[in-house]
């Protein structure tokens, strides 16, 4: 579908992230980009599509910097487990997935993100059971259908149980297989052009599930092809104990040795950082995806986001996989980030505007796209969300406070490149009920296939 050449959003409050807020103004979109914005009435543009933003707050689209879409099919399992316990309970279940399950889970997961104001999302897919179809292609097709700007990360693991890793051997790949498949994914799908809807990153899973050779070879591959690098890091205190025992250094020291710090790298979680780690992240431009709900659900801890921001480090927001962050809306992660930081550091630790910034421009910086998305400025892509801040929310003096402190207000409209993908709380690309049903069917199919392998999901619910 081709978006209209001109769109005028009128009678709207605007929080552009860069520059002052506008209490009552307009946004002019032309050819999928912001042409202008400002206070007062919209200009007269013949033939423009007009959107009445009365009672709404316009913000840049939210950017999700860490996710595992396939996990939509395995929510509610190992509800009271630590990270390692949770992974142990679920790896054998995930080993049963196929491309059909990934397609259904991704459709539901991406639809859910869109409904929570997300316009750009990553996905970290690192499990590739053999003979189950093209799992990476399945999620890319789902993103095209839903209409989100997509940054899938071709993940990988080469250390199974037999080599001291956590995952079962059947879901890991050899180094050569990984490098060949990753190069193929980048060549087939990565689009570096301006306004791109699809960019690929290289993403070995984590220090405790991959070899040093995979980390270094992946970094070399990514830099040769001009794409970004992503992995999990410092999610739990146990990870540092593991790295000290097996590698003789802390996780961030290990990453530095492997060439994995730099402006083309962003990591997931970064909960357990030392002071020197924060300084190195800031100095090298290494970004991090803050996932407060998942960290809280697994008891992993509270990331030092306020300190990272003060040091000048790049921080974005992430929902993380649905199986460790059940039904979490990305908008709600702004509130969680704000409350977690205040619980740790006091009420001045993070403001509503800072929370919005890490959910938008911070995420854009993690993905290397701050010149195109993350704020509402002339020339940037028209990825815009209109949040309803009337009704009950109208009693809150500041509409941005209503958005962040209040959790997740109803989405009136979501535009990606000027094209509406959500209107009045309903998906306008994939039918609403179809997306929800696709996720449920993916769950039922995964449950059945796992049971056929001797792993019953119901036994793992409270394990």
C-alpha positions in Angstrom: 0.0 0.0 0.0 1.3 3.5 -0.9 0.7 6.1 1.8 -0.9 9.4 0.8 1.6 12.0 -0.4 0.5 14.6 2.2 -0.9 13.9 5.7 -1.8 16.6 8.2 -2.2 15.8 11.9 -4.1 18.6 13.5 -5.2 19.8 16.9 -2.6 17.7 18.6 -0.1 18.0 21.5 3.4 17.0 20.4 6.3 15.6 22.4 9.0 15.6 19.7 11.8 14.4 22.0 14.2 16.9 20.3 13.1 20.5 21.0 10.3 21.9 23.2 6.9 20.2 23.6 4.0 21.7 21.7 0.8 22.0 23.7 -1.5 22.5 20.7 -0.1 22.1 17.2 0.2 20.1 14.0 2.5 17.8 12.0 2.7 17.8 8.2 3.9 14.6 6.6 4.9 14.5 3.0 6.1 11.4 1.1 6.5 9.4 4.3 8.6 11.9 6.1 8.0 14.8 8.5 7.8 18.0 6.4 7.1 20.4 9.3 5.6 20.6 12.7 4.7 23.5 15.0 2.2 25.2 17.2 -1.2 26.3 16.0 -3.3 25.3 13.0 -2.0 23.1 10.2 -1.2 24.8 6.9 -3.6 24.5 4.0 -2.3 21.7 1.8 -4.6 20.9 -1.1 -5.4 17.2 -1.3 -3.9 16.3 2.0 -5.3 13.5 4.2 -6.3 15.2 7.5 -6.2 13.4 10.9 -7.9 15.0 13.8 -5.5 14.7 16.8 -7.9 16.2 19.3 -7.4 14.7 22.8 -4.1 13.0 21.6 -0.4 13.3 22.3 1.9 12.7 19.3 5.3 11.2 19.9 7.9 9.5 17.7 7.2 5.8 17.3 8.7 3.6 20.0 11.8 1.5 19.1 12.1 -2.0 20.6 15.8 -2.9 20.8 15.5 -6.5 22.1 13.0 -9.2 21.5 12.5 -13.0 20.8 9.3 -13.2 18.8 9.2 -17.1 18.7 8.7 -17.0 22.5 5.1 -15.8 22.0 4.3 -19.5 21.7 5.7 -20.4 25.1 4.4 -17.8 27.5 3.5 -18.6 31.1 6.1 -21.3 31.6 8.6 -21.6 34.5 6.9 -18.7 36.2 9.0 -18.6 39.3 12.4 -19.5 37.8 15.8 -17.8 37.6 17.2 -17.2 34.1 19.2 -20.4 33.9 16.3 -22.4 35.4 13.9 -20.8 32.9 16.3 -21.6 30.0 16.7 -25.2 31.1 12.9 -25.6 31.3 12.3 -24.1 27.8 15.2 -25.1 25.6 13.7 -28.6 25.0 10.3 -27.0 24.2 11.8 -24.5 21.8 13.7 -27.3 20.0 10.3 -28.5 18.7 9.5 -25.3 16.8 9.3 -25.0 13.1 8.8 -22.1 10.6 5.0 -22.3 10.9 5.2 -21.7 14.7 7.7 -18.8 14.2 5.3 -17.3 11.6 2.3 -17.4 13.9 4.2 -16.3 17.0 5.9 -13.4 15.1 2.6 -12.2 13.6 1.0 -12.0 17.1 4.1 -10.6 18.7 4.6 -7.9 16.1 0.9 -7.0 16.2 1.1 -6.6 19.9 4.1 -4.4 19.6 2.3 -2.2 17.0 -0.7 -1.9 19.3 1.6 -0.5 22.1 3.0 2.2 19.9 6.1 0.4 18.5 7.0 1.3 14.9 10.5 -0.2 14.7 11.5 -3.5 16.4 14.5 -5.8 16.5 14.2 -9.6 17.0 17.0 -11.9 18.2 16.4 -15.3 16.8 19.1 -17.8 17.8 17.5 -21.2 17.7 17.5 -23.1 14.4 16.5 -26.8 14.7 17.5 -28.6 11.6 14.9 -29.5 9.0 12.1 -27.2 10.3 11.9 -24.7 7.4 13.3 -21.2 7.0 12.6 -19.7 10.5 14.4 -16.4 9.7 12.3 -15.9 6.6 9.1 -16.6 8.4 9.5 -13.7 10.8 10.6 -11.3 8.1 7.4 -12.1 6.2 5.4 -11.6 9.3 6.9 -8.1 9.8 6.1 -7.2 6.2 2.5 -8.2 6.8 2.1 -6.2 10.0 4.0 -3.2 8.6 6.7 -2.6 11.2 10.2 -1.4 10.5 12.2 -4.5 11.2 15.7 -5.2 12.4 16.0 -9.0 12.7 19.2 -10.3 14.3 20.5 -13.6 12.9 21.4 -15.3 16.2 23.4 -18.4 16.8 24.7 -20.9 19.4 27.6 -23.3 18.9 28.1 -24.5 22.5 25.6 -27.2 23.4 25.4 -29.3 26.6 28.2 -31.6 25.4 30.5 -28.6 25.3 29.6 -27.0 28.6 26.7 -24.8 27.3 23.1 -24.7 28.3 21.2 -25.5 25.1 20.6 -29.1 23.9 23.0 -30.1 21.2 20.3 -30.5 18.6 19.6 -26.7 18.5 23.2 -25.5 18.1 25.1 -25.2 14.9 28.7 -25.5 13.9 30.9 -22.5 13.4 31.0 -22.9 9.6 27.2 -23.5 9.4 26.6 -20.3 11.4 28.9 -18.1 9.4 27.6 -19.3 6.1 23.9 -19.0 7.1 24.5 -15.5 8.7 26.3 -14.2 5.6 23.4 -15.6 3.5 20.8 -13.8 5.6 22.6 -10.5 5.4 23.0 -10.8 1.6 19.4 -11.8 1.1 17.6 -9.4 3.4 19.7 -6.4 4.6 18.6 -3.2 3.0 20.9 -0.2 3.9 19.1 2.3 1.8 17.5 5.4 3.4 14.1 4.7 4.8 14.7 1.0 4.9 12.1 -1.3 6.3 14.5 -4.2 6.8 18.0 -4.3 8.2 19.8 -7.4 9.5 22.3 -7.6 12.4 24.7 -10.4 13.4 23.9 -11.8 16.9 25.6 -14.7 18.6 23.4 -15.5 21.6 25.5 -14.9 24.7 28.9 -15.6 26.2 27.7 -18.8 27.9 26.3 -20.4 24.8 28.8 -19.5 22.1 32.6 -20.0 21.6 35.2 -17.2 21.5 35.8 -18.1 17.8 32.1 -17.5 17.0 32.2 -14.1 18.7 35.3 -13.0 16.8 34.4 -14.4 13.5 30.9 -12.9 13.7 32.3 -9.5 14.5 34.6 -9.8 11.5 31.7 -10.9 9.3 29.4 -8.1 10.4 32.0 -5.4 9.9 33.0 -6.7 6.5 29.3 -6.4 5.5 28.6 -3.2 7.2 25.9 -4.4 9.6 25.5 -4.1 13.4 26.3 -6.6 16.2 24.1 -7.7 19.1 24.2 -10.2 22.0 23.1 -10.7 25.5 25.4 -9.5 28.2 25.5 -9.1 32.0 21.9 -10.1 32.5 22.5 -11.9 35.8 25.1 -12.0 38.6 25.7 -15.7 37.8 27.0 -14.7 34.3 29.9 -12.9 35.8 30.7 -16.0 38.0 30.6 -18.1 34.9 32.9 -15.8 32.9 35.4 -15.6 35.7 35.5 -19.3 36.1 35.7 -20.2 32.4 37.3 -17.1 30.8 39.3 -15.7 33.7 37.7 -12.2 33.3 34.5 -10.3 33.7 31.9 -10.3 30.9 32.7 -6.8 29.7 36.5 -7.5 29.8 35.8 -10.6 27.7 33.8 -8.6 25.2 36.6 -6.1 24.9 39.1 -8.8 24.2 36.9 -10.2 21.5 36.5 -6.8 19.8 32.9 -6.5 20.8 32.8 -3.0 22.2 32.1 -0.1 19.8 29.5 2.1 18.1 28.2 -0.7 15.9 27.4 -2.9 19.0 24.4 -2.9 21.3 23.8 -5.5 24.0 20.7 -6.8 25.8 20.2 -6.2 29.5 23.6 -4.9 30.9 22.2 -5.2 34.4 25.4 -6.1 36.3 27.9 -3.5 35.1 30.9 -2.2 37.1 31.7 1.5 37.2 34.5 0.9 34.7 32.1 -1.0 32.4 29.7 2.0 32.3 32.7 4.3 31.4 33.8 1.9 28.6 30.3 1.7 27.2 30.1 5.5 27.1 33.6 5.9 25.7 33.2 3.3 22.9 29.6 4.1 22.0 28.4 0.6 22.9 24.6 0.6 23.3 22.4 -1.4 25.6 18.8 -2.5 25.5 17.1 -2.0 28.9 14.4 -4.7 29.5 13.0 -3.8 33.0 9.9 -6.2 33.0 11.9 -9.2 31.9 14.7 -8.4 34.4 12.1 -8.1 37.1 10.2 -11.3 36.1 13.4 -13.4 36.3 14.7 -11.6 39.4 17.8 -10.6 37.4 18.1 -7.1 39.0 17.8 -3.5 38.1 20.1 -2.0 35.4 22.0 1.1 36.3 20.3 3.1 33.6 20.4 6.5 35.4 24.1 6.2 35.9 24.6 5.1 32.3 22.7 8.1 31.0 24.7 10.5 33.2 27.9 8.9 31.8 26.8 9.5 28.3 26.1 5.8 27.4 23.5 4.9 24.8 20.4 3.2 26.3 17.3 2.0 24.5 14.2 0.0 25.7 13.4 -3.6 25.0 10.4 -5.8 25.8 12.6 -9.0 25.6 11.0 -12.3 24.7 7.3 -12.8 25.5 8.1 -15.9 27.5 10.0 -13.9 30.1 7.8 -10.8 29.8 4.3 -12.1 29.2 2.0 -9.7 27.2 4.3 -6.7 28.0 3.5 -3.6 25.9 6.5 -1.6 24.8 4.8 1.6 26.1 4.6 0.0 29.5 8.4 -0.4 29.6 8.8 3.4 29.8 6.8 3.3 33.0 8.7 0.3 34.3 12.1 1.9 33.5 11.0 5.1 35.3 9.8 3.3 38.4 12.7 0.8 38.6 15.2 3.7 38.5 13.3 5.7 41.1 13.0 2.7 43.4 16.7 2.3 43.3 18.0 5.9 43.1 15.1 8.1 44.2 12.4 10.2 42.5 14.7 12.3 40.5 16.5 9.3 38.9 14.6 9.3 35.6 12.0 11.7 34.3 9.0 11.0 32.0 10.8 12.8 29.2 14.0 10.8 29.7 11.9 7.6 29.7 10.3 8.6 26.4 13.7 9.5 25.0 15.2 6.1 25.7 12.1 4.5 24.3 12.5 6.4 21.0 15.8 8.2 20.2 17.9 6.0 22.5 16.6 2.9 20.7 17.3 4.6 17.3 20.9 5.2 18.4 21.3 1.6 19.4 20.3 0.6 15.8 22.4 3.3 14.2 19.3 5.1 12.8 19.1 8.3 14.9 19.3 10.3 11.7 16.0 8.8 10.5 13.8 7.8 13.5 13.5 8.4 17.2 12.3 12.1 17.1 9.9 14.3 15.3 11.9 16.6 13.2 11.7 17.8 9.6 13.2 15.3 7.3 12.9 12.3 9.6 10.7 9.3 8.7 7.0 9.8 9.7 6.9 7.1 12.3 4.4 8.7 14.6 2.1 7.5 17.4 -1.0 9.3 18.6 -1.9 8.4 22.2 -5.3 9.2 23.7 -4.8 11.4 26.7 -8.4 12.6 27.0 -11.1 11.0 29.0 -9.8 9.8 32.3 -6.3 10.8 31.3 -7.4 14.4 30.9 -7.2 14.9 34.7 -3.4 14.6 34.4 -1.8 18.1 34.0 0.9 17.0 31.7 0.0 14.6 28.8 3.5 13.1 28.7 3.1 12.3 32.4 -0.2 10.6 31.6 1.6 8.6 28.9 4.6 7.5 31.0 3.4 7.4 34.6 0.0 6.0 33.5 1.4 3.0 31.7 -0.2 2.4 28.3 -2.9 4.7 27.2 -5.0 3.7 24.3 -3.4 4.2 20.9 -5.4 6.3 18.5 -3.2 5.8 15.5 0.2 4.5 14.6 1.9 5.6 11.4 5.0 4.0 9.8 6.4 6.1 7.0 3.2 8.0 7.0 1.1 4.9 6.5 -1.5 4.0 9.2 -1.0 0.5 10.6 -3.1 0.9 13.8 -6.2 3.0 14.1 -8.5 3.4 17.1 -6.8 0.5 18.9 -7.1 -1.9 16.0 -4.6 -3.3 13.5 -5.2 -2.1 10.0 -2.7 -4.4 8.2 -3.2 -7.9 9.5 -6.8 -8.4 10.7 -6.9 -8.0 14.5 -8.5 -11.4 15.3 -6.2 -13.1 12.7 -3.1 -11.9 14.5 -4.3 -13.1 17.9 -5.4 -16.4 16.6 -2.0 -17.0 14.8 -0.3 -16.6 18.2 -2.7 -19.0 19.9 -2.3 -21.6 17.2 1.5 -21.3 17.4 1.3 -22.0 21.1 -1.0 -25.0 20.7 1.2 -26.4 17.9 4.5 -26.0 19.8 2.9 -27.6 22.9 1.8 -30.6 20.8 5.2 -31.0 19.1 7.1 -30.7 22.4 4.8 -33.3 24.0 5.5 -35.7 21.1 9.2 -35.3 22.0 8.5 -36.1 25.7 8.5 -32.5 27.0 5.1 -31.4 28.3 4.8 -27.7 28.7 2.2 -28.0 31.6 4.9 -29.8 33.7 7.1 -26.7 33.3 4.6 -24.0 34.2 5.7 -23.7 37.8 9.0 -25.5 37.6 
